[in-house]
Amino acid sequence: MLQQWHQRTTAGKITILACFIVLEGLLDLIVIPIGIKSIGLPSDFSITLAKVIELGVILGLNALMLRQRFYWRGMSRRSIITVAICLTIWCILMGVGKHSWSRVGTGILIGLLAAIPEETMYRGVVLGNLIRVFSGKHRVGVALWVSTFLFALAHVSNISSQSAYVTLCQVVQVLGLGLLLGVFYLRSGSLLASMAMHFGLDYTVTVLNGFTASSADHTRLISSVIISAIYGLIALAVYKGAHHAPRLITTNDQH
């Protein structure tokens, strides 16, 4: 399979990846929601089931079309335990004071449902695959930006449940976030790192603001641009500040 992959042209590889993204999107946005809606399940359970099925679709399509390897071993066991402890403490601290424990539970659920399938899709499959597709000394940077753009573009689908303005603000903010998550995946060599960061951010936002999108005022777009820029600057510092080659890149070169 790997030999056949290398024998394909760059255009052929991009075509297969594009088909994978389109097919996953159609199943995620149309087929899965229609199927779950026809069953008539409660809202919270429907969302959870949809995300679980989405993760299964991503893994299944990847196995059939791309066979992109997922990288988990970049983080040591001690690092994983440390991150888990820190996230647990953070979840508890966010529940103390003015925030209700029910909102904490919602935050944990939303954080997991967003982080696991989205990181598997856009960092695990798309970014990892694009690094194999592109060539040249700038291939990693190009792959990082393309996967980040696709990640942000995927959030346009949220316009079905919120205003166009709020969706625009979300897409702008996600551009910086996707860049940061991609850099953490590259530098850590572990999908767990980007999943943990994604979970922590979504959990915090949900506990602070609730599940529904906040009101669309004229300052929201400005704050989204600022937050996105901060994410981008941190990503640049992490990417440029390391003195060793990204583990994910080194491993991908072995294919």
C-alpha positions in Angstrom: 0.0 0.0 0.0 2.8 2.5 0.9 4.6 1.6 -2.3 1.5 2.3 -4.3 1.1 5.6 -2.5 4.6 6.7 -3.4 4.0 5.7 -7.0 1.1 8.2 -7.3 1.7 11.7 -8.6 1.3 14.7 -6.2 -1.9 15.6 -8.1 -3.2 12.1 -7.5 -2.4 12.1 -3.8 -4.2 15.5 -3.4 -7.2 14.2 -5.3 -7.5 11.2 -3.0 -7.2 13.5 0.1 -9.8 15.9 -1.4 -12.2 13.0 -2.0 -11.6 11.9 1.6 -12.4 15.3 3.0 -15.5 15.8 0.8 -16.9 12.4 1.6 -16.3 12.8 5.3 -18.0 16.2 5.2 -21.1 14.9 3.4 -21.5 12.0 5.8 -20.9 14.3 8.8 -23.1 17.2 7.7 -25.9 15.4 5.9 -26.1 11.6 6.2 -25.3 11.2 10.0 -27.7 14.0 11.2 -30.6 12.8 9.0 -30.1 9.2 10.3 -29.9 10.3 13.9 -32.8 12.7 13.6 -35.0 9.9 12.2 -34.4 7.9 15.4 -35.8 10.7 17.6 -33.2 10.6 20.4 -32.8 13.3 23.1 -30.6 16.3 22.0 -27.6 15.6 24.2 -27.5 11.9 23.4 -27.9 12.7 19.6 -24.9 15.1 19.7 -22.8 12.5 21.4 -23.8 9.7 19.1 -23.2 11.9 16.1 -19.7 12.7 17.2 -18.9 9.0 18.0 -20.2 8.0 14.5 -18.2 10.8 13.0 -15.0 9.5 14.6 -15.8 6.1 13.3 -16.3 7.5 9.8 -12.9 9.3 9.9 -11.1 6.2 11.0 -12.9 4.0 8.5 -12.4 6.3 5.5 -8.7 6.7 6.5 -8.2 3.0 6.6 -9.9 2.6 3.2 -8.5 5.6 1.3 -5.3 6.9 2.9 -4.0 4.7 5.6 -2.4 7.7 7.3 -0.6 6.7 10.4 -1.5 8.4 13.8 1.4 9.4 16.1 0.9 9.0 19.9 4.4 8.1 21.3 6.0 11.6 21.2 4.9 12.2 24.7 6.4 10.2 27.6 4.1 8.4 30.1 5.1 11.0 32.7 4.1 13.8 30.4 0.8 12.2 29.7 0.1 11.7 33.4 1.1 15.3 34.1 -1.2 16.7 31.5 -4.1 14.6 32.7 -3.6 15.8 36.3 -3.4 19.4 35.2 -6.6 19.1 33.1 -8.4 17.4 36.1 -7.3 20.2 38.5 -8.3 22.8 35.9 -11.8 21.2 35.5 -12.3 21.2 39.3 -11.1 24.8 39.7 -13.4 26.0 37.0 -16.3 24.4 38.9 -15.6 26.3 42.1 -17.2 29.7 42.6 -19.7 31.3 40.3 -19.8 28.4 37.7 -22.3 25.6 38.3 -21.2 22.0 38.3 -23.7 21.2 35.6 -21.9 23.6 33.3 -18.7 21.9 34.1 -20.2 18.6 33.0 -21.3 20.2 29.8 -17.9 21.7 29.3 -16.2 18.3 29.7 -18.6 16.7 27.2 -18.3 19.4 24.7 -14.5 19.5 25.1 -14.2 15.8 24.4 -16.7 15.7 21.6 -14.9 18.5 19.8 -11.3 17.6 20.5 -11.2 13.9 19.7 -12.8 13.8 16.2 -11.5 17.2 15.1 -7.9 16.5 16.1 -8.1 13.0 14.6 -9.4 14.5 11.3 -7.4 17.7 10.8 -4.1 17.0 12.6 -4.0 13.3 12.5 -5.2 12.6 9.0 -5.1 15.9 7.0 -1.9 17.5 8.4 0.0 14.2 8.5 -1.1 13.3 5.0 -0.3 16.7 3.5 3.3 16.4 4.9 3.6 13.2 2.8 2.0 14.8 -0.2 4.1 18.0 -0.5 7.8 18.1 -1.2 10.6 20.6 -0.8 12.0 22.4 2.3 8.8 24.4 2.9 6.5 21.4 2.7 5.8 21.3 6.5 4.8 25.0 6.6 2.6 24.6 3.5 0.9 21.5 5.0 0.4 23.3 8.3 -1.3 26.3 6.7 -3.4 24.3 4.3 -4.7 22.0 7.1 -5.3 25.0 9.3 -7.4 26.7 6.5 -9.4 23.5 6.0 -10.0 23.3 9.8 -11.3 26.9 9.9 -13.4 26.3 6.7 -15.1 23.3 8.3 -16.5 25.7 11.0 -18.5 27.5 8.3 -21.1 24.7 8.7 -22.0 26.2 12.1 -23.9 28.9 10.2 -26.9 26.5 10.3 -27.3 27.0 14.1 -26.0 30.6 14.5 -25.8 33.9 12.7 -23.4 34.6 9.8 -21.6 37.2 11.9 -20.9 34.9 14.8 -19.8 32.2 12.4 -17.4 34.6 10.7 -15.9 35.5 14.1 -15.6 31.9 15.0 -13.8 31.1 11.7 -11.3 33.9 12.3 -10.5 32.7 15.8 -10.2 29.1 14.7 -7.6 30.1 12.1 -5.1 31.0 14.8 -6.2 28.0 17.0 -5.7 25.5 14.2 -2.2 26.9 13.6 -1.4 26.5 17.3 -2.8 23.0 17.5 -0.9 21.9 14.4 2.4 23.2 15.8 1.8 21.3 19.0 1.2 18.1 17.1 4.3 18.6 15.0 6.6 19.5 17.9 5.3 16.9 20.4 5.0 14.1 17.9 1.8 13.1 19.7 -1.9 13.6 18.8 -2.6 13.6 22.5 -0.9 17.0 22.9 -3.2 18.7 20.4 -6.2 16.9 21.8 -5.4 18.0 25.4 -5.0 21.6 24.3 -8.1 21.6 22.2 -10.1 20.0 25.1 -8.8 22.6 27.6 -9.7 25.5 25.4 -13.2 24.3 24.5 -13.9 23.3 28.0 -12.9 26.7 29.4 -15.0 28.6 26.8 -18.1 26.4 27.5 -17.8 26.8 31.3 -17.4 30.6 30.9 -19.9 31.3 28.2 -22.2 28.3 28.1 -23.0 26.0 25.2 -24.8 28.5 22.9 -23.0 31.2 21.0 -22.8 34.6 22.7 -24.5 37.7 21.3 -23.0 39.2 18.2 -21.9 42.8 19.1 -19.6 45.0 17.0 -16.6 44.2 19.2 -16.7 40.5 18.8 -14.9 40.4 15.4 -12.1 42.6 16.8 -11.6 40.4 19.8 -11.6 37.3 17.5 -8.9 38.8 15.4 -6.8 39.6 18.5 -7.3 36.2 20.0 -6.4 34.6 16.6 -3.3 36.7 16.4 -2.2 35.7 19.9 -2.7 32.0 19.0 -0.6 32.6 15.8 2.2 34.3 17.7 2.4 31.5 20.2 2.4 29.0 17.4 5.2 30.8 15.6 7.3 31.0 18.9 6.8 27.3 19.5 7.6 26.3 15.9 10.7 28.6 15.6 11.9 28.2 19.1 12.6 24.5 19.0 16.1 23.4 18.0 15.3 19.9 16.9 13.5 18.6 13.9 9.8 18.0 14.5 9.3 14.3 15.4 6.3 13.9 13.2 8.2 15.1 10.1 11.1 12.8 10.9 8.8 9.8 11.3 6.9 10.7 8.1 10.1 10.7 6.2 10.4 7.0 6.9 7.3 6.1 4.8 
